[in-house]
């Protein structure tokens, strides 16, 4: 019994010793792995120490548990660490990886495949700022082929990715601007082939996509004049930024063409629609120099035209002209009897009759109220002036229609002055014609007179002119 008791007591002691020895062996194996890893690292790191310390890529060595056992200065700086002790002997911090699953797959693939080449990874530095890196890794093994860890290189591409993101954003903004702008926009190659266009340009030229079309062909297709087309092509030949105005499809455009400041030689063209502005300018111009009621040239236009005609007499000895000052007789009586709307229509009709009585090159204008004035071009003697005055007088003497059942007769007094006869001062010349007209009015109107002469020709009515209604 004593022997059996002794055997029972020694058995547990053997098991404890066996466990102790097993644990010691495990520790020794772990230390061996550690020593082998450090030896492998030291053997390689000593040879590459200068490279690692001065490299512009992050370099990291890890053990079998993916703990960092070495990190070069660039990696520490890239990830925002000041000391190696912050990360050595520790797993990669969880915050460092934007996607932990991708990080784990990187380590697994390195151990399984033996290497990983240029895999883009998204990381975060210690401050939480994004860091993008192109990762390449290779497995580290001992002489027996046992995996000891991994060597990973992080090529920092944050600037590249930031630039790409900004470029994508700028491209998106450019696309949105091109899509939304009402102005046609074209990007041209150096040989004027369209490389890109916006919807407004496609609509203008009537194509689904104005791309790879020669610009001159499209301009010819929409019937741009040969003169305007040639002017545009000449602008492109100068290879300088230029602006020209063109008329296309019944609309007015300002073409702004700028050379591309890049390796790609070409042009950016913007066609700004100025149709409304053009019409507004024309309307303002017309209002500035034309009478609102009759649409005839006004006093300002007349005086400028008269001045230019007078200037010709100084450079062309054989050139002469005549000024006619015309006043409608009894407009006040007509307004009082039939209303101002009838008087306005009479003035309009009166102006049309004057226009139909003059020759090409002559000018008729309304100076204001019931006063009109004419410049007869190329008139060198009284006979020529009187012929035109007679024709005008006959045209004005025809009845004017008031309504479907009534007509009225209106007359006019006409004063005539010839250029070069008395003075080269146009104001003086107009004054002479005005004085001749008043002499006609004093005699009852309905006639004409050349300044300085007696009444010549034409029918002489008594009184200011008949205004009584008469059957149509």
VOGU-3710 file (C-alpha; in Angstrom, 3 decimals, decimal comma):
1> xxxxxxxxxx> 0,000/0,000/0,000  2,918/2,314/0,832  4,445/1,723/-2,579  1,201/2,568/-4,334  0,871/5,694/-2,281  4,375/6,802/-3,302  3,539/6,246/-7,019  0,416/8,375/-6,747  2,442/11,238/-5,239  5,145/11,288/-7,978
11> xxxxxxxxxx> 2,740/11,312/-10,951  1,342/14,813/-10,467  4,893/16,078/-9,982  5,870/14,688/-13,373  2,912/16,303/-15,080  3,733/19,684/-13,580  7,315/19,348/-14,655  6,212/18,323/-18,127  3,978/21,373/-18,405  6,760/23,565/-17,123
21> xxxxxxxxxx> 9,138/22,153/-19,668  6,558/22,548/-22,435  5,997/26,169/-21,511  9,709/26,745/-21,434  10,067/25,175/-24,859  7,269/27,420/-26,166  9,001/30,439/-24,719  12,269/29,380/-26,240  10,589/28,843/-29,602  9,012/32,260/-29,367
31> xxxxxxxxxx> 12,357/33,748/-28,406  13,931/31,898/-31,288  11,362/33,311/-33,665  11,981/36,724/-32,228  15,731/36,366/-32,457  15,434/35,003/-36,001  13,220/37,938/-36,980  15,586/40,414/-35,362  18,565/38,691/-36,945  16,840/38,756/-40,326
41> xxxxxxxxxx> 15,885/42,352/-39,825  19,343/43,373/-38,604  21,077/41,586/-41,436  18,948/43,407/-43,962  18,442/46,642/-42,102  22,166/47,178/-41,523  22,697/47,002/-45,270  19,752/49,252/-46,011  19,906/51,523/-42,988  21,083/54,555/-44,912
51> xxxxxxxxxx> 18,456/53,942/-47,600  15,675/53,530/-45,041  16,592/56,654/-43,120  16,688/58,817/-46,235  13,920/57,172/-48,221  10,924/59,272/-49,353  8,633/56,289/-48,870  7,409/54,795/-45,628  9,040/51,448/-44,742  7,675/49,157/-42,045
61> xxxxxxxxxx> 8,676/45,683/-40,791  6,078/43,604/-38,942  6,155/40,279/-37,082  3,799/37,321/-37,434  1,192/39,109/-35,322  1,362/42,193/-37,554  3,047/44,238/-34,885  5,431/46,947/-35,995  9,034/46,120/-35,168  10,600/48,821/-37,347
71> xxxxxxxxxx> 9,439/52,035/-39,016  11,672/54,424/-40,914  11,617/58,216/-40,308  9,479/58,983/-43,351  6,719/56,598/-42,205  6,711/58,211/-38,757  6,469/61,658/-40,295  3,829/60,584/-42,816  1,619/59,138/-40,077  2,195/61,922/-37,535
81> xxxxxxxxxx> 4,330/60,037/-34,975  7,182/61,775/-33,185  8,836/58,720/-31,622  9,244/55,126/-32,712  8,224/54,014/-29,213  4,677/55,150/-29,995  4,194/52,297/-32,453  6,997/49,728/-31,979  5,990/46,376/-30,524  2,365/47,324/-31,147
91> xxxxxxxxxx> -0,142/46,306/-33,816  -1,061/48,888/-36,427  -3,446/51,312/-34,645  -7,081/50,768/-35,556  -7,510/54,438/-36,472  -4,753/54,189/-39,060  -6,806/52,251/-41,569  -9,839/53,717/-43,261  -10,965/50,150/-43,932  -9,740/47,532/-41,453
101> xxxxxxxxxx> -10,913/44,712/-43,714  -8,665/45,897/-46,527  -5,758/46,231/-44,101  -6,169/42,664/-42,859  -6,444/41,431/-46,438  -3,142/43,186/-47,226  -1,303/41,333/-44,424  -2,936/38,011/-45,277  -2,122/38,312/-48,979  1,511/39,146/-48,241
111> xxxxxxxxxx> 1,865/36,032/-46,056  -0,113/33,826/-48,412  1,173/34,979/-51,790  4,633/36,019/-50,630  4,237/39,559/-51,999  1,771/42,295/-52,921  2,517/44,912/-55,558  1,151/48,453/-55,659  -2,111/48,135/-53,833  -3,688/51,499/-53,103
121> xxxxxxxxxx> -4,705/51,889/-49,468  -6,507/54,645/-47,617  -5,099/55,468/-44,188  -5,527/58,128/-41,522  -2,624/59,748/-39,695  -2,559/60,338/-35,982  -4,469/63,613/-36,407  -7,201/61,912/-38,414  -6,125/63,445/-41,723  -6,438/61,170/-44,768
131> xxxxxxxxxx> -3,279/59,633/-46,181  -3,275/57,700/-49,435  -0,471/55,245/-50,143  0,487/52,751/-52,802  1,526/49,712/-50,762  3,943/46,988/-51,826  4,861/44,193/-49,436  6,977/41,062/-49,277  6,930/38,249/-46,718  9,927/37,801/-44,398
141> xxxxxxxxxx> 11,074/34,156/-43,728  13,867/32,393/-41,915  16,272/29,911/-43,515  13,785/27,105/-43,013  11,032/29,022/-44,820  9,078/29,854/-41,715  7,127/33,121/-41,938  8,568/35,699/-39,609  6,622/38,768/-40,698  6,396/41,210/-43,556
151> xxxxxxxxxx> 8,219/44,166/-45,073  5,863/46,842/-46,403  6,634/49,981/-48,362  4,158/52,890/-48,356  4,519/55,229/-51,347  2,738/58,423/-50,313  0,315/59,458/-53,111  -1,778/61,856/-51,019  -0,772/64,878/-53,097  -1,526/62,976/-56,279
161> xxxxxxxxxx> -4,917/61,865/-55,029  -5,707/65,395/-53,782  -4,744/66,797/-57,170  -6,842/64,162/-58,931  -9,808/64,928/-56,679  -9,443/68,653/-57,367  -9,115/67,938/-61,067  -12,265/65,809/-61,025  -14,088/68,543/-59,118  -12,904/71,233/-61,541
171> xxxxxxxxxx> -13,897/69,049/-64,476  -17,341/68,558/-62,929  -17,669/72,321/-62,390  -16,593/72,933/-65,989  -19,137/70,393/-67,225  -21,882/72,045/-65,174  -20,913/75,488/-66,499  -20,867/74,274/-70,100  -24,196/72,514/-69,681  -25,912/75,462/-68,035
181> xxxxxxxxxx> -24,536/78,433/-69,995  -26,857/79,738/-72,710  -23,846/80,811/-74,781  -22,522/78,327/-77,351  -19,027/77,162/-76,326  -16,576/75,313/-78,577  -13,158/73,801/-77,903  -11,186/73,669/-81,140  -7,990/71,964/-82,190  -5,263/73,946/-83,942
191> xxxxxxxxxx> -6,729/72,946/-87,331  -10,191/74,229/-86,219  -11,770/70,816/-85,689  -14,313/70,842/-82,866  -13,129/68,681/-79,954  -15,860/69,592/-77,492  -19,080/71,595/-77,421  -21,963/72,385/-75,100  -25,704/71,899/-75,760  -26,144/75,553/-76,797
201> xxxxxxxxxx> -23,535/75,107/-79,551  -25,108/71,855/-80,693  -28,486/73,565/-80,950  -27,035/76,518/-82,864  -25,334/74,326/-85,439  -28,133/71,757/-85,606  -26,060/68,704/-84,696  -26,494/66,148/-81,932  -22,852/66,414/-80,976  -20,707/69,154/-82,465
211> xxxxxxxxxx> -17,540/67,071/-82,240  -14,914/66,213/-84,834  -16,609/68,635/-87,235  -14,495/71,269/-88,984  -15,791/74,632/-87,757  -15,714/76,247/-91,244  -18,003/73,469/-92,552  -20,580/74,082/-89,819  -20,451/77,841/-90,383  -21,012/77,328/-94,104
221> xxxxxxxxxx> -23,888/74,987/-93,308  -25,734/77,709/-91,384  -25,152/80,190/-94,254  -22,578/82,453/-92,637  -21,509/84,997/-95,224  -18,219/84,370/-97,020  -16,944/87,738/-95,839  -17,644/86,959/-92,171  -16,222/83,435/-92,529  -13,001/84,749/-94,043
231> xxxxxxxxxx> -12,694/87,386/-91,323  -13,062/84,676/-88,683  -10,497/82,366/-90,317  -8,049/85,275/-90,580  -8,463/85,819/-86,835  -7,521/82,204/-86,112  -4,478/82,447/-88,380  -3,001/85,234/-86,262  -2,876/82,796/-83,308  -3,848/85,596/-80,934
241> xxxxxxxxxx> -6,942/86,118/-78,801  -9,522/88,036/-80,832  -13,159/89,130/-80,892  -15,421/89,635/-83,892  -19,130/90,172/-84,397  -21,012/87,741/-86,635  -24,602/87,229/-87,735  -25,747/83,603/-87,638  -29,196/82,123/-87,987  -30,725/85,593/-87,816
251> xxxxxxxxxx> -29,013/86,339/-84,500  -26,085/88,566/-83,610  -23,124/87,010/-81,772  -19,831/88,252/-80,388  -17,224/85,554/-80,949  -14,560/85,535/-78,220  -11,688/83,237/-79,266  -8,792/82,556/-76,864  -5,775/80,336/-77,406  -5,312/77,402/-75,041
261> xxxxxxxxxx> -2,360/77,890/-72,710  -1,414/74,206/-72,579  0,445/71,466/-74,421  -2,737/70,933/-76,412  -2,734/73,626/-79,056  -6,134/74,969/-79,915  -8,845/77,458/-79,076  -11,737/78,054/-76,717  -14,534/79,978/-78,428  -17,554/81,534/-76,738
271> xxxxxxxxxx> -20,386/82,886/-78,874  -22,159/85,505/-76,781  -25,637/86,268/-78,089  -25,964/90,051/-78,367  -29,178/90,084/-80,409  -31,209/91,840/-77,694  -28,403/94,277/-76,990  -27,977/94,947/-80,706  -31,665/95,610/-81,185  -31,724/97,788/-78,077
281> xxxxxxxxxx> -28,769/99,798/-79,349  -30,407/100,184/-82,732  -33,639/101,268/-81,067  -31,833/103,778/-78,853  -29,845/104,980/-81,839  -33,024/105,383/-83,825  -34,757/107,203/-80,983  -31,750/109,499/-80,646  -31,807/110,461/-84,329  -35,401/109,826/-85,418
291> xxxxxxxxxx> -38,729/111,361/-84,654  -40,898/109,092/-82,511  -44,177/109,854/-84,302  -43,199/109,879/-87,980  -39,986/107,797/-87,678  -38,297/110,387/-89,893  -34,790/111,643/-89,047  -34,981/114,321/-86,363  -33,312/117,712/-86,027  -30,011/116,268/-84,719
301> xxxxxxxxxx> -29,736/113,861/-87,657  -30,732/116,602/-90,101  -28,146/119,054/-88,797  -25,383/116,447/-89,001  -26,398/115,525/-92,557  -26,576/119,206/-93,509  -23,112/119,806/-92,060  -21,640/116,920/-94,063  -23,319/118,186/-97,249  -21,900/121,649/-96,632
311> xxxxxxxxxx> -18,434/120,170/-96,081  -18,590/118,629/-99,546  -18,944/122,073/-101,110  -15,461/122,913/-99,786  -13,828/119,843/-101,359  -16,006/119,490/-104,481  -16,298/122,816/-106,347  -19,119/121,592/-108,621  -21,221/120,220/-105,747  -24,274/122,081/-104,486
321> xxxxxxxxxx> -27,394/121,357/-102,467  -30,655/123,015/-101,462  -32,460/123,281/-98,126  -36,265/123,236/-97,990  -38,062/124,417/-94,864  -41,687/123,157/-94,875  -44,474/124,107/-92,496  -47,884/122,396/-92,540  -50,629/125,048/-92,796  -53,468/125,121/-90,223
331> xxxxxxxxxx> -52,462/122,039/-88,151  -53,976/123,677/-85,055  -57,383/124,046/-86,784  -57,283/120,378/-87,800  -56,433/119,265/-84,244  -59,226/121,440/-82,820  -61,819/120,108/-85,266  -60,979/116,392/-85,502  -58,719/115,797/-82,513  -55,018/115,298/-82,072
341> xxxxxxxxxx> -55,142/111,671/-83,240  -56,220/112,903/-86,689  -53,505/115,557/-86,567  -50,922/112,860/-85,707  -52,050/110,668/-88,605  -51,881/113,701/-90,876  -48,274/114,362/-89,818  -47,358/110,716/-90,445  -48,994/110,734/-93,875  -47,408/114,101/-94,610
351> xxxxxxxxxx> -43,968/112,630/-93,863  -44,616/109,620/-96,102  -45,580/111,894/-98,994  -42,418/113,905/-98,552  -40,354/110,700/-98,613  -42,052/109,547/-101,819  -41,343/112,900/-103,491  -37,587/113,066/-102,999  -34,773/111,381/-104,888  -32,162/108,854/-103,703
361> xxxxxxxxxx> -29,538/110,796/-101,749  -31,989/113,442/-100,531  -33,036/113,667/-96,887  -36,373/114,513/-95,280  -36,706/115,112/-91,527  -39,179/116,370/-88,986  -37,743/119,238/-86,961  -40,663/119,286/-84,534  -44,363/120,140/-84,399  -45,569/120,831/-87,946
371> xxxxxxxxxx> -42,111/121,771/-89,249  -40,235/119,586/-91,731  -36,952/120,141/-93,574  -35,303/118,593/-96,628  -31,815/118,520/-98,055  -31,806/118,104/-101,842  -28,542/116,515/-102,871  -26,586/117,641/-105,962  -28,707/120,732/-106,716  -26,661/123,445/-108,446
381> xxxxxxxxxx> -29,385/125,885/-109,652  -32,824/127,226/-108,814  -34,554/125,312/-111,612  -33,583/121,928/-110,116  -34,749/122,997/-106,672  -38,059/124,316/-108,033  -38,723/121,039/-109,892  -38,476/119,076/-106,646  -40,497/121,700/-104,764  -43,258/121,505/-107,394
391> xxxxxxxxxx> -43,394/117,719/-107,116  -43,587/117,922/-103,333  -46,263/120,604/-103,471  -48,420/118,488/-105,778  -48,053/115,421/-103,558  -49,024/117,337/-100,436  -52,079/118,923/-102,065  -53,918/115,604/-102,499  -56,788/114,967/-100,007  -56,093/113,215/-96,667
401> xxxxxxxxxx> -58,523/110,529/-95,466  -60,000/111,187/-92,020  -62,290/108,119/-91,903  -64,316/106,002/-94,296  -66,666/108,898/-95,104  -64,597/112,038/-94,705  -61,465/113,607/-96,185  -59,642/116,858/-95,543  -57,331/119,016/-97,589  -54,135/120,360/-96,072
411> xxxxxxxxxx> -51,527/122,643/-97,557  -47,934/123,551/-96,779  -45,654/126,575/-97,044  -42,170/125,859/-98,441  -39,058/128,045/-98,196  -35,959/127,218/-100,274  -32,295/128,229/-99,849  -29,401/127,221/-102,090  -25,957/126,368/-100,762  -23,042/128,624/-101,507
421> xxxxxxxxxx> -25,193/131,563/-102,576  -25,083/133,533/-99,352  -23,056/131,778/-96,666  -21,274/128,541/-95,845  -22,777/128,592/-92,343  -25,415/125,824/-92,292  -27,356/127,503/-89,475  -27,522/130,644/-91,610  -28,631/128,607/-94,606  -31,432/126,953/-92,614
431> xxxxxxxxxx> -32,452/130,367/-91,307  -32,725/131,712/-94,866  -35,006/128,813/-95,872  -37,082/129,467/-92,740  -37,435/133,157/-93,653  -38,536/132,281/-97,188  -41,156/129,902/-95,744  -42,555/132,651/-93,467  -42,930/135,002/-96,398  -45,051/132,334/-98,115
441> xxxxxxxxxx> -47,121/131,927/-94,932  -47,767/135,679/-94,752  -49,263/135,540/-98,228  -51,646/132,760/-97,124  -49,426/129,675/-97,493  -49,878/126,853/-99,961  -46,891/127,903/-102,110  -43,090/127,990/-102,164  -40,363/130,583/-102,572  -36,596/130,701/-103,002
451> xxxxxxxxxx> -34,924/133,039/-100,526  -34,265/136,441/-102,083  -36,708/136,050/-105,009  -40,295/136,907/-105,690  -42,948/134,161/-105,639  -42,086/131,712/-108,398  -44,534/129,267/-109,910  -46,884/126,954/-108,085  -50,533/127,381/-107,357  -51,432/130,205/-105,041
461> xxxxxxxxxx> -54,421/129,535/-102,804  -56,208/132,181/-100,881  -56,305/131,829/-97,140  -54,462/129,277/-95,037  -55,792/126,313/-96,948  -59,105/124,510/-97,131  -59,912/122,274/-94,172  -63,600/121,638/-94,647  -64,662/117,958/-94,847  -65,459/116,645/-98,269
471> xx> -67,016/113,385/-99,444  -64,647/110,517/-100,067
//
